[in-house]
């Protein structure tokens, strides 16, 4: 059985995410799909963590819960010390817009809008004045290397450039956490490597990054790799800045 809050490395940072006994079930007709089974761990602020596993392992379900997009069936999730299950939908919406940035495999860009307009969206929802929106969105696009693509629409951009727009949009509100769901899944290997290098830069600036992937070659870019199978955390690996490694394995059941 998995013990609560496994931490394979002697990390002394502030705990940002804590989950204990997390369960998520889906009812499909008469069948019950157990997507997550008694998952417990913590992630400290400033960590670059990869959640890895095959299709059906529960990793995307977990990301949805951590990103406050869905609620668990049972168990406890604390974000920056707050018990998420006790928060209202309005408060969760505030957290998603201010504390969390999302990057998706399919980019999720508005096809008829420019890169600048796509990046402005979170600020528009937040009621930021137009001039300030343009300034901050431009700054975010410059930071991801798209200073010369501000007024291009998604159809005029390569896959890697579209993902950079999506990353700029995720960063425009200066969130403390970036969640990335298979961010290189629709990219060729060269574009994928450039996006992973960009995530490395974002992490070095102080962001916490939690990335879902089914590819080991992608996961090794993270400090910590949390491997899932059949809805359970089965392996937890960590490498610190000095190259020292820790590893813990957990039995199913």
Backbone as CSV, one residue per row, in Angstrom:
resi,resn,N_x,N_y,N_z,CA_x,CA_y,CA_z,C_x,C_y,C_z
1,UNK,0.846,-1.199,0.000,0.000,0.000,0.000,0.883,1.250,0.000
2,UNK,0.356,2.306,-0.643,1.083,3.567,-0.666,0.931,4.288,0.665
3,UNK,2.026,4.808,1.181,1.981,5.582,2.411,1.576,7.019,2.089
4,UNK,0.956,7.739,3.071,0.587,9.125,2.824,1.812,10.004,2.572
5,UNK,1.649,10.938,1.651,2.629,11.966,1.375,4.042,11.439,1.168
6,UNK,4.260,10.531,0.220,5.629,10.096,-0.039,6.459,11.230,-0.581
7,UNK,7.677,11.387,-0.115,8.596,12.392,-0.632,9.963,11.749,-0.716
8,UNK,10.367,11.300,-1.900,11.589,10.527,-2.013,12.850,11.338,-1.830
9,UNK,12.735,12.663,-1.881,13.917,13.502,-1.721,13.754,14.388,-0.493
10,UNK,14.854,14.780,0.140,14.771,15.631,1.325,14.506,17.077,0.956
11,UNK,13.342,17.324,0.327,12.953,18.660,-0.126,12.459,19.449,1.079
12,UNK,13.021,20.632,1.287,12.635,21.448,2.437,11.763,22.634,2.016
13,UNK,11.269,22.640,0.789,10.471,23.750,0.307,9.078,23.769,0.909
14,UNK,8.357,24.841,0.618,6.991,25.003,1.098,6.064,24.056,0.350
15,UNK,5.206,23.367,1.077,4.258,22.461,0.446,3.175,23.268,-0.255
16,UNK,2.993,23.045,-1.544,1.997,23.759,-2.326,0.764,22.900,-2.559
17,UNK,0.974,21.626,-2.860,-0.111,20.690,-3.141,-0.001,19.510,-2.193
18,UNK,-1.116,19.168,-1.542,-1.175,17.976,-0.694,-2.458,17.219,-1.019
19,UNK,-2.319,15.972,-1.374,-3.507,15.135,-1.564,-3.360,13.895,-0.690
20,UNK,-4.470,13.487,-0.102,-4.443,12.321,0.779,-5.688,11.474,0.536
21,UNK,-5.453,10.198,0.226,-6.547,9.258,0.036,-7.488,9.638,-1.093
22,UNK,-6.938,10.228,-2.169,-7.778,10.733,-3.251,-8.388,9.581,-4.052
23,UNK,-9.708,9.645,-4.230,-10.456,8.647,-4.998,-11.324,9.384,-6.011
24,UNK,-11.351,8.886,-7.256,-12.252,9.426,-8.257,-12.879,8.277,-9.028
25,UNK,-14.211,8.173,-8.934,-14.959,7.138,-9.640,-15.881,7.773,-10.666
26,UNK,-16.052,7.107,-11.801,-17.008,7.521,-12.817,-18.024,6.401,-12.997
27,UNK,-19.297,6.755,-13.017,-20.347,5.767,-13.248,-20.669,5.752,-14.736
28,UNK,-20.473,4.601,-15.367,-20.721,4.419,-16.787,-21.805,3.357,-16.943
29,UNK,-23.070,3.798,-16.963,-24.168,2.834,-16.971,-24.221,2.079,-15.662
30,UNK,-24.090,0.773,-15.737,-24.079,-0.030,-14.515,-22.667,-0.268,-13.987
31,UNK,-21.689,0.154,-14.744,-20.291,-0.063,-14.346,-19.736,1.165,-13.624
32,UNK,-18.793,0.934,-12.727,-18.081,2.007,-12.024,-16.614,1.947,-12.439
33,UNK,-16.125,3.033,-13.017,-14.717,3.119,-13.411,-13.953,3.799,-12.287
34,UNK,-12.985,3.102,-11.732,-12.199,3.646,-10.620,-10.943,4.301,-11.192
35,UNK,-11.054,5.589,-11.487,-9.975,6.309,-12.172,-8.791,6.590,-11.252
36,UNK,-9.065,6.880,-9.982,-8.010,7.108,-8.990,-8.363,6.317,-7.732
37,UNK,-7.341,5.682,-7.140,-7.581,4.828,-5.981,-6.608,5.163,-4.856
38,UNK,-7.088,5.885,-3.848,-6.320,6.156,-2.638,-4.933,6.746,-2.947
39,UNK,-4.927,7.850,-3.682,-3.675,8.498,-4.075,-3.285,9.542,-3.030
40,UNK,-2.037,9.497,-2.582,-1.523,10.459,-1.593,-0.126,10.915,-1.991
41,UNK,0.107,12.214,-1.957,1.444,12.767,-2.194,1.421,14.260,-1.874
42,UNK,2.584,14.869,-1.857,2.673,16.324,-1.772,3.685,16.820,-2.795
43,UNK,3.491,18.037,-3.239,4.409,18.691,-4.177,4.758,20.049,-3.595
44,UNK,6.043,20.330,-3.526,6.493,21.585,-2.954,6.583,22.679,-3.997
45,UNK,6.422,23.906,-3.534,6.468,25.066,-4.421,7.811,25.120,-5.155
46,UNK,7.758,25.415,-6.452,8.970,25.521,-7.247,9.417,24.227,-7.889
47,UNK,8.649,23.143,-7.729,9.003,21.846,-8.301,8.546,21.752,-9.753
48,UNK,9.327,21.072,-10.572,8.919,20.673,-11.925,8.664,19.172,-11.849
49,UNK,7.373,18.793,-11.861,6.989,17.387,-11.696,6.304,16.881,-12.954
50,UNK,6.590,15.646,-13.315,5.909,14.971,-14.424,5.053,13.854,-13.868
51,UNK,3.804,13.804,-14.318,2.901,12.706,-13.991,2.855,11.810,-15.217
52,UNK,3.366,10.600,-15.086,3.553,9.727,-16.236,2.744,8.444,-16.087
53,UNK,2.295,7.940,-17.215,1.580,6.668,-17.200,0.897,6.429,-18.527
54,UNK,0.502,5.195,-18.801,-0.191,4.885,-20.051,-1.612,5.420,-20.042
55,UNK,-2.288,5.350,-21.188,-3.698,5.733,-21.253,-4.499,4.903,-20.251
56,UNK,-5.402,5.591,-19.532,-6.220,4.898,-18.551,-5.591,4.760,-17.181
57,UNK,-4.425,5.373,-16.981,-3.743,5.250,-15.687,-4.256,6.249,-14.655
58,UNK,-5.063,7.234,-15.084,-5.623,8.208,-14.152,-4.916,9.543,-14.139
59,UNK,-3.904,9.708,-14.981,-3.086,10.929,-14.892,-3.849,12.197,-15.290
60,UNK,-4.659,12.139,-16.345,-5.415,13.332,-16.750,-6.534,13.622,-15.760
61,UNK,-7.156,12.581,-15.215,-8.165,12.766,-14.165,-7.547,13.481,-12.970
62,UNK,-6.347,13.070,-12.594,-5.653,13.713,-11.479,-5.359,15.173,-11.800
63,UNK,-4.909,15.455,-13.029,-4.599,16.832,-13.408,-5.843,17.712,-13.332
64,UNK,-6.988,17.180,-13.745,-8.235,17.942,-13.669,-8.570,18.302,-12.227
65,UNK,-8.325,17.381,-11.307,-8.604,17.655,-9.893,-7.617,18.680,-9.349
66,UNK,-6.336,18.491,-9.644,-5.326,19.428,-9.147,-5.537,20.828,-9.713
67,UNK,-6.044,20.896,-10.951,-6.306,22.185,-11.585,-7.654,22.778,-11.231
68,UNK,-8.360,22.175,-10.271,-9.659,22.657,-9.784,-10.718,22.670,-10.879
69,UNK,-10.593,21.742,-11.841,-11.591,21.588,-12.897,-12.642,20.551,-12.532
70,UNK,-12.320,19.656,-11.619,-13.292,18.673,-11.136,-12.974,18.348,-9.685
71,UNK,-13.913,17.687,-9.042,-13.759,17.351,-7.625,-13.609,15.839,-7.474
72,UNK,-12.847,15.399,-6.469,-12.710,13.952,-6.248,-13.977,13.366,-5.650
73,UNK,-14.116,12.053,-5.776,-15.221,11.349,-5.132,-15.039,11.367,-3.621
74,UNK,-13.799,11.173,-3.184,-13.469,11.257,-1.766,-11.979,11.560,-1.628
75,UNK,-11.567,11.833,-0.411,-10.183,12.210,-0.166,-10.045,13.715,-0.005
76,UNK,-8.839,14.139,0.336,-8.575,15.544,0.642,-7.547,16.122,-0.313
77,UNK,-7.822,17.322,-0.806,-6.880,18.062,-1.642,-6.713,19.455,-1.043
78,UNK,-5.478,19.783,-0.683,-5.164,21.122,-0.185,-4.232,21.817,-1.160
79,UNK,-4.583,23.026,-1.534,-3.778,23.853,-2.425,-3.340,25.084,-1.652
80,UNK,-2.027,25.235,-1.473,-1.468,26.346,-0.679,-2.150,26.432,0.685
81,UNK,-2.390,25.262,1.271,-2.967,25.208,2.609,-4.479,25.252,2.662
82,UNK,-5.131,25.577,1.538,-6.592,25.653,1.517,-7.190,24.296,1.141
83,UNK,-8.188,23.879,1.864,-8.885,22.639,1.537,-9.828,22.925,0.368
84,UNK,-9.488,22.418,-0.799,-10.200,22.780,-2.027,-11.662,22.358,-1.980
85,UNK,-11.961,21.237,-1.340,-13.336,20.767,-1.250,-14.263,21.712,-0.518
86,UNK,-13.701,22.626,0.283,-14.518,23.579,1.043,-14.769,24.874,0.276
87,UNK,-14.174,25.033,-0.903,-14.265,26.295,-1.633,-15.471,26.319,-2.559
88,UNK,-16.052,27.503,-2.723,-17.194,27.678,-3.616,-16.738,27.640,-5.070
89,UNK,-17.687,27.475,-5.986,-17.361,27.479,-7.409,-16.789,28.827,-7.832
90,UNK,-17.296,29.901,-7.240,-16.784,31.235,-7.571,-15.318,31.374,-7.148
91,UNK,-15.000,30.856,-5.970,-13.620,30.923,-5.489,-12.708,30.045,-6.337
92,UNK,-13.194,28.870,-6.757,-12.394,28.001,-7.616,-12.123,28.674,-8.960
93,UNK,-13.103,29.403,-9.482,-12.908,30.128,-10.742,-11.827,31.193,-10.585
94,UNK,-11.813,31.863,-9.439,-10.765,32.865,-9.172,-9.386,32.211,-9.138
95,UNK,-9.301,31.066,-8.486,-8.025,30.355,-8.394,-7.548,29.943,-9.779
96,UNK,-8.461,29.405,-10.599,-8.086,28.986,-11.954,-7.583,30.160,-12.784
97,UNK,-8.144,31.339,-12.586,-7.762,32.481,-13.412,-6.518,33.196,-12.900
98,UNK,-6.247,33.110,-11.599,-5.142,33.881,-11.026,-3.950,33.031,-10.597
99,UNK,-4.200,31.827,-10.126,-3.128,31.022,-9.554,-2.651,29.896,-10.471
100,UNK,-3.452,29.584,-11.497,-3.164,28.416,-12.324,-3.134,28.796,-13.798
101,UNK,-2.150,28.275,-14.525,-2.108,28.406,-15.974,-2.195,27.027,-16.599
102,UNK,-3.000,26.893,-17.651,-3.205,25.608,-18.305,-2.611,25.612,-19.712
103,UNK,-1.927,24.520,-20.049,-1.418,24.304,-21.404,-1.909,22.938,-21.852
104,UNK,-2.557,22.893,-23.028,-3.175,21.657,-23.493,-2.496,21.130,-24.754
105,UNK,-2.661,19.839,-24.985,-2.074,19.195,-26.161,-2.579,19.822,-27.462
106,UNK,-3.859,20.176,-27.499,-4.471,20.704,-28.725,-4.476,22.230,-28.787
107,UNK,-3.702,22.871,-27.924,-3.481,24.319,-27.907,-4.706,25.108,-27.413
108,UNK,-5.923,24.742,-27.874,-7.159,25.418,-27.460,-7.126,26.920,-27.741
109,UNK,-6.682,27.285,-28.934,-6.650,28.686,-29.352,-7.891,29.017,-30.171
110,UNK,-8.299,30.285,-30.126,-9.402,30.751,-30.960,-8.885,30.968,-32.375
111,UNK,-9.455,30.243,-33.329,-8.909,30.211,-34.692,-8.939,31.563,-35.386
112,UNK,-9.952,32.384,-35.110,-10.095,33.649,-35.826,-9.418,34.816,-35.124
113,UNK,-8.803,34.550,-33.980,-8.161,35.614,-33.203,-6.646,35.560,-33.367
114,UNK,-6.012,36.717,-33.268,-4.556,36.783,-33.360,-3.918,36.186,-32.116
115,UNK,-2.616,35.976,-32.196,-1.872,35.498,-31.025,-2.085,36.441,-29.850
116,UNK,-2.011,37.739,-30.120,-2.176,38.733,-29.064,-3.559,38.632,-28.426
117,UNK,-4.602,38.513,-29.246,-5.967,38.424,-28.717,-6.168,37.144,-27.917
118,UNK,-5.568,36.034,-28.357,-5.674,34.784,-27.605,-5.042,34.909,-26.228
119,UNK,-3.895,35.561,-26.160,-3.194,35.696,-24.883,-3.907,36.677,-23.961
120,UNK,-4.614,37.634,-24.535,-5.368,38.612,-23.749,-6.558,38.000,-23.007
121,UNK,-7.057,36.846,-23.470,-8.332,36.331,-22.972,-8.458,36.260,-21.448
122,UNK,-7.471,35.658,-20.737,-7.626,35.596,-19.273,-7.731,36.982,-18.635
123,UNK,-7.061,37.966,-19.227,-7.114,39.331,-18.708,-8.461,39.974,-19.002
124,UNK,-9.015,39.648,-20.167,-10.340,40.153,-20.524,-11.379,39.636,-19.536
125,UNK,-11.321,38.333,-19.222,-12.256,37.747,-18.253,-12.096,38.371,-16.873
126,UNK,-10.887,38.870,-16.618,-10.601,39.438,-15.297,-10.906,40.935,-15.229
127,UNK,-11.386,41.507,-16.335,-11.754,42.917,-16.342,-10.590,43.883,-16.421
128,UNK,-9.439,43.423,-16.891,-8.271,44.299,-17.024,-8.490,45.278,-18.174
129,UNK,-8.206,46.564,-17.993,-8.394,47.554,-19.066,-7.603,47.199,-20.326
130,UNK,-8.106,47.620,-21.489,-7.556,47.197,-22.775,-6.069,47.522,-22.917
131,UNK,-5.677,48.720,-22.574,-4.266,49.095,-22.748,-3.349,48.203,-21.919
132,UNK,-3.761,47.909,-20.699,-2.965,47.044,-19.830,-2.969,45.604,-20.348
133,UNK,-4.117,45.163,-20.899,-4.175,43.825,-21.485,-3.160,43.681,-22.618
134,UNK,-3.131,44.659,-23.493,-2.219,44.603,-24.634,-0.774,44.599,-24.164
135,UNK,-0.477,45.434,-23.172,0.900,45.494,-22.656,1.329,44.154,-22.079
136,UNK,0.481,43.569,-21.250,0.863,42.320,-20.587,0.886,41.139,-21.554
137,UNK,-0.057,41.112,-22.498,-0.073,40.022,-23.480,1.145,40.111,-24.396
138,UNK,1.509,41.308,-24.783,2.708,41.500,-25.612,3.947,41.041,-24.868
139,UNK,4.037,41.411,-23.607,5.173,41.015,-22.771,5.280,39.493,-22.675
140,UNK,4.134,38.822,-22.521,4.130,37.360,-22.417,4.567,36.705,-23.728
141,UNK,4.119,37.240,-24.859,4.505,36.680,-26.156,5.984,36.920,-26.450
142,UNK,6.482,38.066,-26.073,7.922,38.335,-26.240,8.723,37.345,-25.399
143,UNK,8.243,37.056,-24.189,8.960,36.156,-23.283,9.067,34.736,-23.825
144,UNK,8.113,34.329,-24.694,8.175,32.977,-25.267,8.727,32.987,-26.689
145,UNK,9.301,34.111,-27.092,9.992,34.172,-28.375,9.112,34.450,-29.579
146,UNK,7.973,35.115,-29.369,7.062,35.379,-30.484,6.821,36.868,-30.704
147,UNK,7.851,37.674,-30.495,7.716,39.119,-30.677,7.290,39.490,-32.090
148,UNK,7.651,38.662,-33.065,7.331,38.956,-34.468,6.077,38.237,-34.947
149,UNK,5.292,37.681,-34.031,4.092,36.931,-34.428,2.846,37.416,-33.681
150,UNK,2.882,38.616,-33.157,1.781,39.109,-32.327,0.447,39.117,-33.061
151,UNK,0.474,39.450,-34.344,-0.775,39.648,-35.088,-1.069,38.515,-36.067
152,UNK,-0.404,37.376,-35.871,-0.665,36.199,-36.689,-1.760,35.356,-36.047
153,UNK,-2.619,34.773,-36.881,-3.640,33.855,-36.404,-3.065,32.441,-36.327
154,UNK,-3.710,31.545,-35.561,-3.171,30.186,-35.410,-2.866,29.485,-36.737
155,UNK,-3.702,29.698,-37.763,-3.467,29.040,-39.054,-2.196,29.522,-39.731
156,UNK,-1.663,30.645,-39.271,-0.439,31.223,-39.848,0.794,30.867,-39.028
157,UNK,0.614,30.015,-38.024,1.703,29.639,-37.125,1.980,28.151,-37.218
158,UNK,3.217,27.767,-36.946,3.565,26.343,-36.862,3.006,25.762,-35.566
159,UNK,3.047,24.428,-35.447,2.573,23.795,-34.220,3.331,24.266,-32.994
160,UNK,4.644,24.365,-33.115,5.442,24.829,-31.989,5.112,26.262,-31.604
161,UNK,4.863,27.115,-32.604,4.500,28.501,-32.322,3.120,28.593,-31.673
162,UNK,2.192,27.756,-32.110,0.869,27.734,-31.474,0.985,27.351,-30.002
163,UNK,1.839,26.356,-29.718,2.000,25.970,-28.318,2.660,27.082,-27.515
164,UNK,3.535,27.849,-28.125,4.134,28.994,-27.431,3.078,30.061,-27.116
165,UNK,2.143,30.258,-28.044,1.032,31.177,-27.762,0.237,30.668,-26.564
166,UNK,-0.041,29.358,-26.554,-0.792,28.769,-25.444,-0.040,28.925,-24.121
167,UNK,1.277,28.788,-24.164,2.077,28.951,-22.952,2.059,30.410,-22.502
168,UNK,2.167,31.343,-23.458,2.091,32.769,-23.110,0.747,33.082,-22.449
169,UNK,-0.330,32.515,-22.983,-1.660,32.722,-22.389,-1.708,32.160,-20.966
170,UNK,-1.073,31.000,-20.754,-1.052,30.401,-19.420,-0.272,31.246,-18.426
171,UNK,0.711,32.001,-18.923,1.595,32.767,-18.042,1.159,34.214,-17.841
172,UNK,0.203,34.697,-18.639,-0.070,36.135,-18.675,-0.564,36.675,-17.339
173,UNK,-1.217,35.853,-16.535,-1.677,36.295,-15.214,-0.663,35.995,-14.114
174,UNK,0.548,35.614,-14.517,1.628,35.304,-13.573,1.185,34.283,-12.519
175,UNK,0.754,33.099,-12.951,0.271,32.084,-12.006,1.414,31.460,-11.223
176,UNK,1.081,30.855,-10.098,2.102,30.164,-9.313,2.306,28.738,-9.805
177,UNK,1.301,28.171,-10.508,1.391,26.802,-11.016,1.017,26.782,-12.494
178,UNK,1.786,26.028,-13.282,1.428,25.768,-14.670,1.162,24.272,-14.812
179,UNK,-0.040,23.928,-15.275,-0.400,22.542,-15.558,-0.333,22.334,-17.069
180,UNK,0.396,21.326,-17.501,0.560,21.049,-18.929,0.148,19.608,-19.209
181,UNK,-0.872,19.434,-20.057,-1.387,18.104,-20.383,-0.865,17.694,-21.757
182,UNK,0.107,16.796,-21.788,0.726,16.308,-23.033,1.122,17.483,-23.942
183,UNK,1.923,18.419,-23.451,2.184,19.650,-24.214,2.961,19.448,-25.503
184,UNK,3.620,18.310,-25.657,4.363,18.045,-26.897,3.685,16.987,-27.762
185,UNK,2.478,16.568,-27.372,1.816,15.444,-28.030,1.502,15.665,-29.494
186,UNK,1.279,16.920,-29.909,0.942,17.217,-31.299,2.098,17.859,-32.059
187,UNK,3.310,17.715,-31.540,4.464,18.377,-32.144,5.484,17.367,-32.651
188,UNK,6.257,17.769,-33.676,7.378,16.942,-34.102,8.468,17.002,-33.047
189,UNK,9.466,16.155,-33.164,10.467,16.024,-32.094,11.252,17.320,-31.875
190,UNK,11.584,18.033,-32.953,12.360,19.272,-32.816,11.539,20.345,-32.104
191,UNK,10.270,20.506,-32.519,9.405,21.493,-31.868,9.145,21.097,-30.416
192,UNK,8.980,19.788,-30.183,8.762,19.311,-28.827,9.928,19.637,-27.908
193,UNK,11.146,19.449,-28.402,12.323,19.769,-27.597,12.392,21.256,-27.276
194,UNK,12.004,22.098,-28.231,12.043,23.542,-27.977,11.010,23.942,-26.931
195,UNK,9.854,23.276,-26.930,8.837,23.567,-25.920,9.296,23.102,-24.542
196,UNK,9.938,21.944,-24.474,10.461,21.463,-23.193,11.563,22.366,-22.666
197,UNK,12.388,22.901,-23.571,13.418,23.859,-23.158,12.769,25.122,-22.592
198,UNK,11.641,25.521,-23.193,10.921,26.684,-22.686,10.363,26.407,-21.295
199,UNK,9.832,25.216,-21.065,9.355,24.857,-19.724,10.509,24.881,-18.715
200,UNK,11.685,24.452,-19.135,12.855,24.523,-18.254,13.116,25.970,-17.834
201,UNK,13.022,26.887,-18.793,13.239,28.310,-18.496,12.170,28.830,-17.529
202,UNK,10.922,28.469,-17.789,9.819,28.910,-16.933,10.017,28.398,-15.509
203,UNK,10.464,27.152,-15.377,10.721,26.586,-14.059,11.838,27.345,-13.353
204,UNK,12.888,27.693,-14.074,14.012,28.420,-13.475,13.599,29.805,-12.987
205,UNK,12.528,30.349,-13.570,12.025,31.658,-13.125,11.221,31.545,-11.832
206,UNK,10.956,30.314,-11.375,10.280,30.131,-10.095,8.923,29.495,-10.146
207,UNK,8.411,29.209,-11.353,7.093,28.587,-11.444,7.128,27.120,-11.037
208,UNK,6.056,26.681,-10.424,5.800,25.251,-10.234,5.164,24.730,-11.518
209,UNK,5.678,23.617,-12.045,5.130,23.032,-13.271,4.752,21.584,-12.999
210,UNK,3.544,21.231,-13.394,3.091,19.845,-13.310,2.662,19.427,-14.705
211,UNK,3.364,18.469,-15.263,3.188,18.084,-16.659,2.762,16.624,-16.754
212,UNK,1.697,16.375,-17.504,1.240,15.013,-17.769,1.836,14.531,-19.088
213,UNK,2.344,13.315,-19.095,2.884,12.737,-20.322,2.852,11.212,-20.231
214,UNK,2.831,10.566,-21.383,2.976,9.109,-21.390,4.346,8.711,-21.914
215,UNK,5.200,9.718,-22.199,6.509,9.452,-22.788,7.631,9.678,-21.774
216,UNK,8.456,8.662,-21.593,9.584,8.780,-20.671,10.565,9.859,-21.126
217,UNK,10.784,9.990,-22.430,11.721,10.981,-22.950,11.294,12.400,-22.612
218,UNK,10.002,12.614,-22.472,9.484,13.927,-22.073,9.583,14.088,-20.558
219,UNK,9.207,13.055,-19.831,9.170,13.125,-18.368,10.537,13.419,-17.757
220,UNK,11.625,12.940,-18.395,12.951,13.109,-17.791,13.393,14.565,-17.750
221,UNK,12.679,15.466,-18.394,12.989,16.892,-18.283,12.592,17.449,-16.922
222,UNK,11.750,16.735,-16.200,11.286,17.187,-14.892,12.239,16.753,-13.785
223,UNK,12.173,17.452,-12.648,12.939,17.050,-11.456,12.385,15.769,-10.858
224,UNK,11.073,15.655,-10.944,10.378,14.566,-10.261,9.456,13.873,-11.256
225,UNK,9.468,12.542,-11.247,8.598,11.754,-12.117,7.729,10.871,-11.241
226,UNK,6.414,11.066,-11.341,5.451,10.296,-10.567,4.721,9.375,-11.540
227,UNK,4.952,8.085,-11.427,4.408,7.114,-12.380,3.118,6.497,-11.843
228,UNK,2.083,6.493,-12.701,0.782,5.956,-12.329,0.430,4.740,-13.177
229,UNK,-0.282,3.830,-12.565,-0.826,2.668,-13.260,-2.129,2.272,-12.579
230,UNK,-3.179,2.103,-13.386,-4.494,1.683,-12.872,-4.970,2.569,-11.719
231,UNK,-4.759,3.871,-11.868,-5.277,4.818,-10.891,-4.488,4.940,-9.608
232,UNK,-3.286,4.356,-9.583,-2.475,4.415,-8.367,-1.071,4.912,-8.666
233,UNK,-0.501,5.622,-7.700,0.894,6.033,-7.782,1.762,4.821,-7.453
234,UNK,2.561,4.387,-8.420,3.335,3.167,-8.214,4.837,3.432,-8.113
235,UNK,5.288,4.612,-8.530,6.713,4.909,-8.469,6.916,6.420,-8.409
236,UNK,7.870,6.857,-7.603,8.154,8.271,-7.420,9.665,8.467,-7.492
237,UNK,10.124,9.221,-8.482,11.556,9.429,-8.689,11.882,10.924,-8.599
238,UNK,13.059,11.222,-8.068,13.458,12.619,-7.868,14.936,12.774,-8.176
239,UNK,15.270,13.876,-8.833,16.680,14.230,-9.034,16.872,15.680,-8.636
240,UNK,17.852,15.955,-7.757,18.070,17.337,-7.349,19.075,18.027,-8.274
241,UNK,19.392,19.283,-7.979,20.259,20.079,-8.848,21.678,19.531,-8.914
242,UNK,22.066,18.757,-7.925,23.415,18.178,-7.908,23.476,16.822,-8.603
243,UNK,22.352,16.386,-9.163,22.325,15.117,-9.878,22.066,13.915,-8.991
244,UNK,21.844,14.141,-7.691,21.539,13.023,-6.795,20.110,12.558,-7.038
245,UNK,19.896,11.237,-6.986,18.595,10.666,-7.309,18.028,9.867,-6.137
246,UNK,16.700,9.935,-5.993,15.966,9.122,-5.041,14.848,8.415,-5.778
247,UNK,14.425,7.305,-5.265,13.350,6.556,-5.917,12.580,5.762,-4.875
248,UNK,11.246,5.796,-4.995,10.380,5.001,-4.125,9.368,4.280,-4.992
249,UNK,9.093,3.035,-4.650,8.071,2.264,-5.339,6.998,1.855,-4.360
250,UNK,5.740,1.776,-4.849,4.603,1.462,-3.988,3.840,0.301,-4.586
251,UNK,3.423,-0.609,-3.755,2.676,-1.771,-4.243,1.220,-1.394,-4.446
252,UNK,0.601,-2.033,-5.405,-0.827,-1.806,-5.659,-1.646,-2.510,-4.602
253,UNK,-2.870,-2.020,-4.452,-3.765,-2.693,-3.517,-4.425,-1.723,-2.572
